[in-house]
Amino acid sequence: MRPNIDISHTLNGRVKDLAKQKEMALDDAYREIIEAGLEAVEHPDES
């Protein structure tokens, strides 16, 4: 699954590589990345 937004093929390929590496579905990989990104944006001081 590729979200209906303008994502470069290179970036999409990186997500595909991550999904393959973690043996997960592509939509699950996108979900994991988006959730991690939101956490980082909502809580920038927590590391």
Biopython code that builds the backbone (N, CA, C, O; Angstrom):
import numpy as np
from Bio.PDB.StructureBuilder import StructureBuilder

atoms = [
    (1, "MET", "N", (0.839, -1.176, 0.000)),
    (1, "MET", "CA", (0.000, 0.000, 0.000)),
    (1, "MET", "C", (0.880, 1.234, 0.000)),
    (1, "MET", "O", (1.825, 1.323, 0.784)),
    (2, "ARG", "N", (0.587, 2.165, -0.852)),
    (2, "ARG", "CA", (1.271, 3.455, -0.871)),
    (2, "ARG", "C", (0.225, 4.518, -0.605)),
    (2, "ARG", "O", (-0.747, 4.626, -1.353)),
    (3, "PRO", "N", (0.405, 5.313, 0.456)),
    (3, "PRO", "CA", (-0.583, 6.344, 0.768)),
    (3, "PRO", "C", (-0.819, 7.260, -0.428)),
    (3, "PRO", "O", (0.064, 7.448, -1.266)),
    (4, "ASN", "N", (-1.990, 7.810, -0.494)),
    (4, "ASN", "CA", (-2.364, 8.677, -1.598)),
    (4, "ASN", "C", (-1.828, 10.092, -1.374)),
    (4, "ASN", "O", (-2.578, 11.067, -1.382)),
    (5, "ILE", "N", (-0.510, 10.176, -1.173)),
    (5, "ILE", "CA", (0.177, 11.453, -1.050)),
    (5, "ILE", "C", (1.448, 11.364, -1.887)),
    (5, "ILE", "O", (1.852, 10.270, -2.282)),
    (6, "ASP", "N", (2.065, 12.472, -2.153)),
    (6, "ASP", "CA", (3.252, 12.499, -2.993)),
    (6, "ASP", "C", (4.471, 12.039, -2.189)),
    (6, "ASP", "O", (5.069, 12.813, -1.443)),
    (7, "ILE", "N", (4.820, 10.773, -2.357)),
    (7, "ILE", "CA", (5.992, 10.187, -1.708)),
    (7, "ILE", "C", (6.914, 9.731, -2.827)),
    (7, "ILE", "O", (6.478, 9.070, -3.770)),
    (8, "SER", "N", (8.177, 10.081, -2.722)),
    (8, "SER", "CA", (9.118, 9.677, -3.766)),
    (8, "SER", "C", (9.225, 8.150, -3.822)),
    (8, "SER", "O", (8.977, 7.448, -2.841)),
    (9, "HIS", "N", (9.596, 7.676, -4.985)),
    (9, "HIS", "CA", (9.774, 6.231, -5.134)),
    (9, "HIS", "C", (10.917, 5.745, -4.250)),
    (9, "HIS", "O", (10.903, 4.611, -3.771)),
    (10, "THR", "N", (11.897, 6.603, -4.040)),
    (10, "THR", "CA", (13.019, 6.239, -3.174)),
    (10, "THR", "C", (12.558, 6.042, -1.738)),
    (10, "THR", "O", (12.922, 5.060, -1.091)),
    (11, "LEU", "N", (11.758, 6.974, -1.242)),
    (11, "LEU", "CA", (11.250, 6.868, 0.121)),
    (11, "LEU", "C", (10.324, 5.664, 0.254)),
    (11, "LEU", "O", (10.390, 4.936, 1.244)),
    (12, "ASN", "N", (9.474, 5.456, -0.721)),
    (12, "ASN", "CA", (8.588, 4.303, -0.700)),
    (12, "ASN", "C", (9.412, 3.011, -0.696)),
    (12, "ASN", "O", (9.059, 2.046, -0.018)),
    (13, "GLY", "N", (10.500, 3.000, -1.449)),
    (13, "GLY", "CA", (11.372, 1.832, -1.472)),
    (13, "GLY", "C", (12.004, 1.557, -0.122)),
    (13, "GLY", "O", (12.165, 0.403, 0.275)),
    (14, "ARG", "N", (12.360, 2.618, 0.582)),
    (14, "ARG", "CA", (12.923, 2.440, 1.932)),
    (14, "ARG", "C", (11.902, 1.819, 2.875)),
    (14, "ARG", "O", (12.247, 0.971, 3.698)),
    (15, "VAL", "N", (10.653, 2.239, 2.758)),
    (15, "VAL", "CA", (9.599, 1.660, 3.599)),
    (15, "VAL", "C", (9.399, 0.190, 3.221)),
    (15, "VAL", "O", (9.224, -0.659, 4.095)),
    (16, "LYS", "N", (9.425, -0.105, 1.934)),
    (16, "LYS", "CA", (9.301, -1.503, 1.488)),
    (16, "LYS", "C", (10.445, -2.348, 2.043)),
    (16, "LYS", "O", (10.229, -3.476, 2.486)),
    (17, "ASP", "N", (11.656, -1.806, 2.019)),
    (17, "ASP", "CA", (12.811, -2.525, 2.557)),
    (17, "ASP", "C", (12.639, -2.787, 4.045)),
    (17, "ASP", "O", (12.944, -3.879, 4.523)),
    (18, "LEU", "N", (12.152, -1.791, 4.781)),
    (18, "LEU", "CA", (11.914, -1.958, 6.217)),
    (18, "LEU", "C", (10.872, -3.044, 6.466)),
    (18, "LEU", "O", (11.046, -3.897, 7.336)),
    (19, "ALA", "N", (9.792, -3.003, 5.694)),
    (19, "ALA", "CA", (8.735, -4.007, 5.852)),
    (19, "ALA", "C", (9.289, -5.401, 5.595)),
    (19, "ALA", "O", (8.990, -6.335, 6.340)),
    (20, "LYS", "N", (10.086, -5.547, 4.555)),
    (20, "LYS", "CA", (10.664, -6.850, 4.236)),
    (20, "LYS", "C", (11.610, -7.298, 5.344)),
    (20, "LYS", "O", (11.585, -8.459, 5.754)),
    (21, "GLN", "N", (12.447, -6.375, 5.830)),
    (21, "GLN", "CA", (13.409, -6.687, 6.883)),
    (21, "GLN", "C", (12.701, -7.159, 8.154)),
    (21, "GLN", "O", (13.156, -8.093, 8.814)),
    (22, "LYS", "N", (11.590, -6.513, 8.490)),
    (22, "LYS", "CA", (10.856, -6.848, 9.713)),
    (22, "LYS", "C", (9.783, -7.906, 9.484)),
    (22, "LYS", "O", (9.049, -8.277, 10.400)),
    (23, "GLU", "N", (9.707, -8.392, 8.225)),
    (23, "GLU", "CA", (8.715, -9.399, 7.854)),
    (23, "GLU", "C", (7.306, -8.952, 8.245)),
    (23, "GLU", "O", (6.574, -9.664, 8.932)),
    (24, "MET", "N", (6.949, -7.750, 7.785)),
    (24, "MET", "CA", (5.626, -7.201, 8.080)),
    (24, "MET", "C", (5.000, -6.701, 6.784)),
    (24, "MET", "O", (5.691, -6.490, 5.787)),
    (25, "ALA", "N", (3.707, -6.518, 6.814)),
    (25, "ALA", "CA", (2.997, -5.990, 5.653)),
    (25, "ALA", "C", (3.379, -4.529, 5.446)),
    (25, "ALA", "O", (3.695, -3.819, 6.400)),
    (26, "LEU", "N", (3.348, -4.090, 4.194)),
    (26, "LEU", "CA", (3.721, -2.719, 3.865)),
    (26, "LEU", "C", (2.844, -1.707, 4.595)),
    (26, "LEU", "O", (3.352, -0.700, 5.089)),
    (27, "ASP", "N", (1.552, -1.951, 4.670)),
    (27, "ASP", "CA", (0.690, -0.997, 5.369)),
    (27, "ASP", "C", (1.017, -0.945, 6.859)),
    (27, "ASP", "O", (0.879, 0.107, 7.483)),
    (28, "ASP", "N", (1.446, -2.060, 7.432)),
    (28, "ASP", "CA", (1.861, -2.054, 8.838)),
    (28, "ASP", "C", (3.150, -1.254, 9.025)),
    (28, "ASP", "O", (3.316, -0.562, 10.030)),
    (29, "ALA", "N", (4.059, -1.352, 8.058)),
    (29, "ALA", "CA", (5.305, -0.590, 8.131)),
    (29, "ALA", "C", (5.010, 0.911, 8.058)),
    (29, "ALA", "O", (5.567, 1.693, 8.828)),
    (30, "TYR", "N", (4.130, 1.310, 7.130)),
    (30, "TYR", "CA", (3.756, 2.728, 7.050)),
    (30, "TYR", "C", (3.114, 3.175, 8.358)),
    (30, "TYR", "O", (3.412, 4.261, 8.855)),
    (31, "ARG", "N", (2.252, 2.361, 8.909)),
    (31, "ARG", "CA", (1.569, 2.719, 10.160)),
    (31, "ARG", "C", (2.593, 2.902, 11.280)),
    (31, "ARG", "O", (2.516, 3.866, 12.042)),
    (32, "GLU", "N", (3.554, 1.978, 11.380)),
    (32, "GLU", "CA", (4.574, 2.060, 12.419)),
    (32, "GLU", "C", (5.403, 3.338, 12.277)),
    (32, "GLU", "O", (5.681, 4.018, 13.265)),
    (33, "ILE", "N", (5.789, 3.654, 11.056)),
    (33, "ILE", "CA", (6.590, 4.849, 10.805)),
    (33, "ILE", "C", (5.797, 6.113, 11.115)),
    (33, "ILE", "O", (6.321, 7.037, 11.737)),
    (34, "ILE", "N", (4.555, 6.160, 10.691)),
    (34, "ILE", "CA", (3.724, 7.341, 10.950)),
    (34, "ILE", "C", (3.499, 7.520, 12.441)),
    (34, "ILE", "O", (3.585, 8.639, 12.949)),
    (35, "GLU", "N", (3.212, 6.436, 13.149)),
    (35, "GLU", "CA", (2.999, 6.536, 14.595)),
    (35, "GLU", "C", (4.272, 6.989, 15.304)),
    (35, "GLU", "O", (4.207, 7.819, 16.211)),
    (36, "ALA", "N", (5.430, 6.456, 14.906)),
    (36, "ALA", "CA", (6.699, 6.866, 15.515)),
    (36, "ALA", "C", (6.973, 8.336, 15.226)),
    (36, "ALA", "O", (7.437, 9.070, 16.099)),
    (37, "GLY", "N", (6.686, 8.762, 14.001)),
    (37, "GLY", "CA", (6.879, 10.166, 13.649)),
    (37, "GLY", "C", (5.974, 11.090, 14.436)),
    (37, "GLY", "O", (6.400, 12.158, 14.873)),
    (38, "LEU", "N", (4.740, 10.690, 14.619)),
    (38, "LEU", "CA", (3.814, 11.506, 15.408)),
    (38, "LEU", "C", (4.270, 11.605, 16.859)),
    (38, "LEU", "O", (4.198, 12.675, 17.463)),
    (39, "GLU", "N", (4.736, 10.498, 17.415)),
    (39, "GLU", "CA", (5.259, 10.529, 18.784)),
    (39, "GLU", "C", (6.425, 11.508, 18.879)),
    (39, "GLU", "O", (6.509, 12.286, 19.829)),
    (40, "ALA", "N", (7.325, 11.470, 17.895)),
    (40, "ALA", "CA", (8.490, 12.361, 17.901)),
    (40, "ALA", "C", (8.071, 13.818, 17.792)),
    (40, "ALA", "O", (8.678, 14.682, 18.426)),
    (41, "VAL", "N", (7.050, 14.105, 17.003)),
    (41, "VAL", "CA", (6.583, 15.476, 16.829)),
    (41, "VAL", "C", (5.822, 15.955, 18.059)),
    (41, "VAL", "O", (5.968, 17.101, 18.483)),
    (42, "GLU", "N", (5.021, 15.082, 18.619)),
    (42, "GLU", "CA", (4.211, 15.460, 19.792)),
    (42, "GLU", "C", (5.039, 15.562, 21.066)),
    (42, "GLU", "O", (4.687, 16.306, 21.981)),
    (43, "HIS", "N", (6.136, 14.818, 21.127)),
    (43, "HIS", "CA", (6.987, 14.789, 22.321)),
    (43, "HIS", "C", (8.453, 14.941, 21.901)),
    (43, "HIS", "O", (9.236, 14.004, 22.057)),
    (44, "PRO", "N", (8.829, 16.094, 21.379)),
    (44, "PRO", "CA", (10.189, 16.265, 20.826)),
    (44, "PRO", "C", (11.309, 16.172, 21.852)),
    (44, "PRO", "O", (12.451, 15.911, 21.473)),
    (45, "ASP", "N", (11.031, 16.374, 23.128)),
    (45, "ASP", "CA", (12.082, 16.349, 24.140)),
    (45, "ASP", "C", (12.338, 14.957, 24.702)),
    (45, "ASP", "O", (13.314, 14.753, 25.423)),
    (46, "GLU", "N", (11.474, 13.999, 24.381)),
    (46, "GLU", "CA", (11.652, 12.632, 24.895)),
    (46, "GLU", "C", (12.499, 11.839, 23.921)),
    (46, "GLU", "O", (12.201, 11.794, 22.728)),
    (47, "SER", "N", (13.541, 11.220, 24.415)),
    (47, "SER", "CA", (14.397, 10.405, 23.545)),
    (47, "SER", "C", (14.632, 9.064, 24.150)),
    (47, "SER", "O", (15.330, 8.236, 23.565)),
]
sb = StructureBuilder()
sb.init_structure("model")
sb.init_model(0)
sb.init_chain("A")
sb.init_seg("    ")
for serial, (resi, resn, name, xyz) in enumerate(atoms, 1):
    if name == "N":
        sb.init_residue(resn, " ", resi, " ")
    sb.init_atom(name, np.array(xyz, "f"), 0.0, 1.0, " ", f" {name:<3s}", serial, name[0])
structure = sb.get_structure()
